[in-house]
Amino acid sequence: MTRIALIDRPWLGYRSVMLATPLTAAPIERVRAVFAEFLRRHPEAPLSCRVDGTRWAPVDDVEAHLDRVLRPAPDPDDLEAHVAAHGAAPADLPFVATVSPTSVMINGAHVLGDAVTLAQLLLAVATADPDAFAAIGDRARTADALRALARGLPGHGRGWLDHARHPVAPPAVRPVPTVVPPAPAFAGTVLDQAALRAITKWRNANARGVSLTGVLASLAHRALTAHGIPVAGDGLYALVDIRGAVPGPRFGNLAKALYLPARLDDPAAVSAALSAAMDSRRAVPATVAGLRPQAPPSDVVATPLVLTFNSLPTLPGVADLPWTVERGRRFYGFGESHDGAGVTLFALRMRDHMQLTASFDARSAEPAAVRAALADLAQPAEVLSAGR
């Protein structure tokens, strides 16, 4: 067994689900044959192993492992129902893939890598391409993060030191006593071209120069709170990619969640906070600071909830999936909720729409209220008028 790298350990216990349809997916028998060959050629690669504490454990029985990792399923009619029926995965597996003739879904452990890495894995399964599986071996190492820190010190060191001296902490979590077990939940919607045009028009009239991500995050906060979900309004978490600071590897854990103080009722403030986080490359020292031993995710039900908003103009690999249509593509992705202290929204721009998903805990956010908030964003006239 080999130790899980320090750069990956902070992500132990965190998982995400990705589902793409409609595709011409490779037959599951072909996927099984290709991945079996990968397992035999690379038995100690993280993709081939099980997670055993803080170590990667090679599998003893390849065929039994393939039975656990690859699952057939019928084509999805309803994406949420498909995820609910087939999306769960054992904690010790770096990924589970569910394959139907027109869709592929993975449940991937983030100890393997970030969203870019899991999208590459989705592509590998959808195409049964040996090279796509092999590419995931080009993963960031702990030394890469340390080199990025050294490279960034001349230009950003003073700002990093100033932030370290005056850190901004997220709101104090006020635990709510409960004996109810965790209840991870998710929901999704589509913002079509009409919705995106309305939001852009509102942005141009009321917040010119502000990023669309800043506007969407502010609108999401407005919609959630309008439906009675207690989301804090003084800051949010966002994933910041550090690939630009780390030359070489494409995959692995090259994104860091940062807490950004900002008034969420002010799109300009949210946009400025996001821009400052990216320009300062503060995610690099935050990644290095996270190399210290950390406690695994704990179960907390809290109020108010803290919003996490992640928006991507694209996700590498998604465009290369074997889609059967140019329009109407569906990519359903979300991180599994691991506690009741927050709500996470993930927005991904597709060719003719934006896919928006939410993950949360049903103990602290009523699922019907979250779905109603997403519906408001998909038909945004009312939520936009509330901001004038």
Beta strands, then each sheet from edge to edge (+ up, - down):
strand 1: 2-3
strand 2: 15-21
strand 3: 50-52
strand 4: 55-57
strand 5: 70-72
strand 6: 95-100
strand 7: 103-109
strand 8: 174-175
strand 9: 184-192
strand 10: 231-241
strand 11: 255-261
strand 12: 301-312
strand 13: 330-335
strand 14: 340-349
strand 15: 353-361
sheet 1: 1+ 4- 3+
sheet 2: 5+ 6+ 7- 2+ 13-
sheet 3: 8+ 12- 10- 11+
sheet 4: 8+ 12- 14- 15+ 9-
end
